[in-house]
Amino acid sequence: MEINSIEYQVVEKSNITDEIAHVFIQHLTRQGKVTVPSIDKVQSCCRIVLCFANDELIGIGALKPNESLAFEKAGLSSIKDIFVLELGYFFVSETFRGLGISTSIARLLLVNKLEENILATSELFASNPMMKTLEKLGFKHYGIPWKSIWHDGTIGIFLRFKKGTKK
């Protein structure tokens, strides 16, 4: 497929309409790793990004409140409370993978967030592009991996501490 244009739409929490949330949910459902995606879950996000190629939605991502059980699963419960934001809900259509779209979405989500501790979770396997994206953006894997409920592999927690914090 020839790409004539790629555009990113950054939508702040106050501007996530039911219509935008519904479109986001369609892609979240295609991702297949979110239990019961809902308009309320999408509208609780601090910021979402939609990526369009030739006016077709091809990628999504979100910065959402930390409601993750990842800290408990990773054996890091003692630091859970200093992480209020989670990077997640990423999905890029298969045809458009490998073009740096997830990295661009993540960068847009993290704009003006240097003073925040942020977490993300990702599948742990050597060729996972999301792990590379997170590492490029200053996230590091911490804690104990845990068994995925979606596949036979494991999941890990990745943390990015606010600027100036000792890790």
ZIDA-V431822 format. One record per pair of residues at least 12 apart in sequence whose C-alpha atoms are under 7 Angstrom apart, sorted by the first residue. I is the first residue (numbers start at 0). J is the second residue. Records with the same first field share a line. If there is no record, write none. Layout:
I=J, J
This chain:
2=52, 53
3=53
4=52, 53
5=51, 52, 53
6=50, 51, 52
7=48, 49, 50, 51
8=48, 49, 50
9=47, 48, 49
10=46, 47, 48
11=45, 46, 47
12=42, 43, 44, 45, 46
15=42
17=38
20=38, 41, 42
21=38
23=59
24=36, 37
26=90
27=88, 90
30=90
32=149
43=63
44=61, 62, 63, 64
45=62, 63
46=61, 62, 108
47=60, 61, 62, 108
48=60, 61, 104, 108
57=91, 92
58=90, 91, 92
59=88, 89, 90, 91
60=87, 88, 89, 90, 104
61=86, 87, 88, 108
62=84, 85, 86, 87, 108
63=84, 85, 86
64=83, 84, 85
65=82, 83, 84, 85
69=156
72=145
73=142, 143, 144, 145, 156
74=142, 143
75=142
81=116
82=116, 117, 118
83=116, 117
84=117, 118
85=117, 118, 119
86=117, 118, 119
87=119
102=132
113=161, 162
114=161, 162
115=160, 161
116=159, 160, 161
117=158, 159, 160
118=156, 157, 158, 159
119=156, 157, 158
120=154, 155, 156, 157
121=154, 155, 156
122=153, 154, 155
123=153, 154, 155
137=159
138=157, 158, 159
139=157, 158, 159
140=155, 156, 157, 158
141=156, 157, 158
142=156
